[in-house]
């Protein structure tokens, strides 16, 4: 799935040369079997599958000629070598990392170790003393599993080192990193297991309601996500400390951050646990204004983008504008025939991020090909001729007054529906598209830089008010 080492640095080189100033990525956390980066086992941890193994073996504490493993056993072996051969400064750095990140790191390590101990079962099916993290049981686990727990924490230390190295490398090339914050967390996660009071689940982990979105044009039954909903009353009483810790953690990783499903900070769609579809849900208010005010006070330098797609009410827009957050514009949504459609190029605003499409949409070429003939003709008419797809939509994104333009790599490569990243509401065949280096040759670089120059968005230009990713 790619790693944080030489290949990632090579990609940073590529996009800088092609005139881009920002690199947006999907969430980086550890995933479940669905591979979805929006179903994470931790809201804080990094995905160990992204570790650059050769980078581990190149450390000065790795013995010359030591055997190489290509799976998780490498980290186990690396921890042993690090503990034996690491310099005093390196060992001190790891100790400081464990202390600094202990609030999430220790529960996450316990969660991973116990999940393996109980054959992968969800935490609510563990023996009660483990399910409810009984103090004596946890102390015994810390003692008996000390080395395994340290291995998991060392894995996260390596991830943090490699990500920070990539971040520094990108900065040297004037490329900012743009992260994505899933709004909800997975029920079977370290966060819900350890911080149960922050969520509307009982002691046994059973939620009274779960998250989703109501029926709309795309989904007649809505979307039933099944994530536990936050106990916002408890969160407000405790100063939103879990949210602030999460955002503070992400702020160390990224230069700007998108809040997925932003509308749920105004009100969220909750569905009774066990319901057959999201049709049975209802809206409940959320103290998002108080949370965002707290974020501005505690993290004044954090740059946020609001993913405000879907069922957006005036109250949601007012909340976003009150906190001066850029929203999102998606060009594939622009052509419903309404002159008031906010995604139409003529209606774009400056305080926004413009996309041709997102990871949840088909590629632009795939979307265009799937339209009925009359709809394709209407799109062509609106875009002024026969430029062709996806170039026509890419050109509109670059010319938009929006302060940031985001182009999925599949669109820049001109790929069809076979390269789609995700189809919402499905579980098979998603998150598997990968590019190959021979697809991004000199012609690709020149084409991208040409678009950027034409739209005054190229890296290194004097005019830096607008940029592109």
Secondary structure, DSSP 8 states (H G I E B T S, - for coil): ---SSHHHHHHHHHHHHTT--EEE----S-B-TT--TTSBS-SS---GGG--HHHHHTSTTS-TT----SSTHHHHHHHHHHHHH--HHHHHHHHHHHHHTHHHHHHHHHHHHHHHHTTT--GGGS-HHHHTT-HHHHHHHHHHTHHHHHHHHHHHHHHHHHHHHHHHHHHHTT-EEEEEE-SS--SSSHHHHH-GGGBSB-TTS-BSEEEEE---SS-TT-EEEEEE-B-HHHHHHTTTHHHHHHHHHHHHH-SEEEETTGGGGTEEEEEETT-SSGGG-EEEE--HHHHHHHHHHH-TT--EEE---SS--HHHHHHHHHTT-BEEEEGGG--SS-TT-TTSGGG--SSEEEES--TTS--HHHHHHHS-HHHHHHHHHHHTS---TTHHHHHHHHHSSSSEEE--HHHHTT--GGG----TT--SS-S-----GGGS-HHHHHHHHHHHHHTT--TT-S--SSEE-
